[in-house]
């Protein structure tokens, strides 16, 4: 069986290294490793999502679903320090890295190992996700459905999907679930979608 970054227990040999990057005009250093998503650099979609995200008007916590080693959640926790942040991933190696990276970058999210929303409690003003496209459309659409349940009224789901990996069908599904869906950005074939629950 092929191992993926969304495996719960990666068995590929650990080979940690660090990378430096600038997100929302702030400098970050992240430790990454084999067996996690986009280990060699912040992927373009995640970076575009981070840069495009706008703070919702309602109060409440943020959730980074499928956080990997943490760039989205950590960058947004740094940008919006008054917001509580929950970062979730199924991959135990990613969760350890996300917690370490949060500490190194001086933010204080809660980092949780969970299969999607299984162990998540509470409700959120914003949920951000770069969903695991390779896990299949069923998993991605489950994230969208669960996000709707876990958002406060007035809350927003922010997600990134490439056109060639199903952005048009994702947009249709979000429009069926949410009260308002906007294409917040389009760049190099990546769509940033913002879905609002009224």
N, C-alpha and C positions, 0 to 999 in steps of 0.2 A: 504493500500500500504506500502510495506517495505521501510524504509528510508535507503539510502546509503550515503557513504562519498562523492559521486558525486552529491548529492542533492544540489540545489541552496540555499535553506534556511533550514538548519537542525533544527528540532524541538526537538530532544532529549535534555534532560536537560544538561546544561553546567556543567562541572566538571573539571576545568582546573588543570593541575599539570605540573611540570617541570621534564625534564630528561637531564642528562649530558652524553656526548659521545665524542669520538675522531674520527675525519674524516680527512684524508690526513695529519695526524700527527699534527692536531690542535684540541684544546679543544673547545667544544661548549655546550651551555645550551639552550634548546628549551622548550617553553611552548606549551603544547598540550592540547587537550580537547576531550570530547565525540563528535561524529559526524564528525570526521576527520579521514583520513586514517592512520592506524598504530599508534594509539595514545599512546601506552604504550612503544614503543621502535622504533628506526630507523629500518625499515624492512630490511631483508638481501639483497633483490634485489636493493633497493635504495643505501645501503651502498656499494655494489659491483659496481654499476654504478658510484658512486662518486669516488671510488678508481681507477677504470679502465680508466676513461675519460682522453683523451689526448687533449691538446689544438690544434685546427686547425692552419694551417700555414697562413691562410688569416686573415686580420684585420676584426673587426666588433664585434657586440654585441652578447651576449648569451641569449637564451630564455629557461626557465624552464616551460614546459607545464604540467599543472596538479600538481602544486607545493605543494599542501597540506599546512602543517604548515611551510614548507620551507627548509628542510634539504639539498636537492640537490642544489638548487639555491644559498643558503647562503654559503654552503661549497665551491662551485665553485667561488662565488664572492670573498670569502676570499683568495682562492688559486690564482686567476687571477684578482687582484684589478684594473688593467688597463683596463679591459673589462667592458662595460656597461652590466647590467643584467636586464632582464624583467622576472618577475615571475607571472604566470597566473593560476587562478583556478576558477571554477564555484561556489564553495562553499564559501559563504560569511564569515562563521566562520573561515575557513582555511585562507582566504585572510587577515582577521584581525590579526590572529596569525602569519602569515608569515611576515607581516609588523612589528609587535612587535618583533619577533625573529630576524629580520634583524637589527633592532635598537639595541637590546640587545647584538648582536654579532658584532656590529660595522662595518656593511657593508651597502651599500646604493643602493639596487636595486629599480626599479620601480615595484610595486605590483599592479596587475590589476585583477578585477573580470570580467571574460568573459566566455561565453560558447565556449569552444575550442578557435579557432582563430577569433571569431566573431568581437572582438574589437581590435585585434592586428594590428598594422601598422608597416611598415618598413621591413627590411630584416636582416638576421642574419648569423653570421659565424658558429654558433653551436646551435642546438636545442636539449635539453635533456628532456627525458620523461620516467617516470615509469607509463605507461598508465593504465587507469581504466579498467582492464580486465573484471570486473564484469558488466561494462556497456555494454558489448557485443562486438563481433568482428567488427561490423559495425562502432562503435565509434572509436575503436582502429585504424582501417584502414583509417578512415577519418583523424585522427591525422597524420598518415603517409603521406597521399596525401597532406594535407595542409602544412605539414612541408616541403615537396619538393618545394611547391610554395613559401614559405617564406624564404628559404635558399638562400644565395648568391651562385654564381658559386664558387666551391671550398669549399663550406660549408658542414657541417656534421650533420646528425641526429644520436644521441646516445640514445639507448633505452634498457630496460631490460624486458625480458619475460621468464617465466618458460616454460620448455619443455612441461609439462603436461597442460599448459594453452595456448598452441598454438605457441610456438617458431618456429617450422618448417614451419607452414603456414605463419607466419609473415615474416620469412626469404625469402620465395618465393615471397611474395608481394613486399617486399623492393627491391628484385633483379629485379622485373619488372619495378619498379619506378625509381631506382637510377642507376648511372653509375658503382658504385662499392660498394659492401657490404662485410664487414668482420665480423666474429665472434671474437670479441676482447677479450672475456673471457667466460669460462664455469665453473661453480662451483655450486655444490649441486643442479643441475637441472636448474639453472638459466643461461640464455644466455645474454651476453652483445653484442648488435649488433651495428655496426657503418656503416652508409650508407652515401656515399659521392655523392654530386651533382657536376659533372664537368662542 
